[in-house]
Amino acid sequence: MAKIRKDGYGITLEQMKQYFIEHRRARKTGDKKTMEKIEYHLTYINFHYECGLLISGQYDKLPEVIKNW
């Protein structure tokens, strides 16, 4: 919650890119805790579409997400 408040209930494009990278790395290594933390964070600040992409492993859709920002 502190991180969410610190970010002002939003994230930058660079932060979103980093979340996609960290989530992909966590999926490869089986780090479910990190994956869940990222998913929770994005859901809490209403990035449901982006969270859905991460959950389903569609990391290649990030450029599509960026276009719509």
C-alpha positions as CSV (number, residue, x, y, z in Angstrom):
1,M,0.0,0.0,0.0
2,A,2.9,2.4,0.8
3,K,4.3,1.9,-2.7
4,I,0.9,2.6,-4.3
5,R,0.5,5.8,-2.2
6,K,4.0,6.8,-3.1
7,D,3.3,6.3,-6.8
8,G,0.2,8.5,-6.5
9,Y,-2.1,5.6,-7.5
10,G,-0.6,5.6,-10.9
11,I,2.5,4.5,-12.8
12,T,4.7,5.7,-15.6
13,L,5.3,4.0,-18.8
14,E,8.8,3.0,-17.7
15,Q,7.3,1.4,-14.5
16,M,4.9,-0.5,-16.7
17,K,7.7,-1.8,-18.9
18,Q,9.6,-2.8,-15.7
19,Y,6.6,-4.7,-14.4
20,F,6.3,-6.7,-17.6
21,I,10.0,-7.5,-17.5
22,E,9.9,-8.5,-13.8
23,H,6.7,-10.5,-14.2
24,R,8.2,-12.4,-17.2
25,R,11.3,-13.2,-15.2
26,A,9.3,-14.3,-12.2
27,R,7.2,-16.6,-14.4
28,K,10.4,-18.2,-15.9
29,T,11.8,-18.8,-12.4
30,G,8.5,-19.9,-10.8
31,D,8.4,-17.0,-8.4
32,K,4.7,-16.8,-7.8
33,K,5.0,-14.4,-4.9
34,T,6.5,-11.7,-7.2
35,M,4.0,-12.4,-9.9
36,E,1.1,-12.0,-7.4
37,K,2.6,-8.8,-6.0
38,I,2.8,-7.2,-9.4
39,E,-0.7,-8.4,-10.4
40,Y,-2.2,-7.1,-7.1
41,H,-0.5,-3.7,-7.6
42,L,-1.8,-3.3,-11.1
43,T,-5.3,-4.4,-10.2
44,Y,-5.5,-2.1,-7.2
45,I,-4.7,0.9,-9.3
46,N,-7.2,-0.1,-12.0
47,F,-4.9,-1.5,-14.7
48,H,-7.0,-4.6,-15.2
49,Y,-6.3,-5.1,-18.9
50,E,-2.6,-4.9,-18.3
51,C,-2.8,-7.3,-15.4
52,G,-4.8,-9.7,-17.5
53,L,-2.0,-9.7,-20.1
54,L,0.5,-10.6,-17.4
55,I,-1.6,-13.3,-16.0
56,S,-2.1,-14.9,-19.4
57,G,1.6,-14.5,-20.3
58,Q,0.9,-12.2,-23.3
59,Y,4.1,-10.1,-22.8
60,D,4.3,-9.4,-26.5
61,K,1.2,-7.2,-26.3
62,L,3.1,-4.4,-24.4
63,P,3.6,-2.3,-27.6
64,E,-0.2,-2.4,-28.1
65,V,-0.7,-1.2,-24.5
66,I,1.9,1.6,-25.0
67,K,0.2,2.9,-28.1
68,N,-3.1,3.4,-26.2
69,W,-1.5,5.5,-23.4
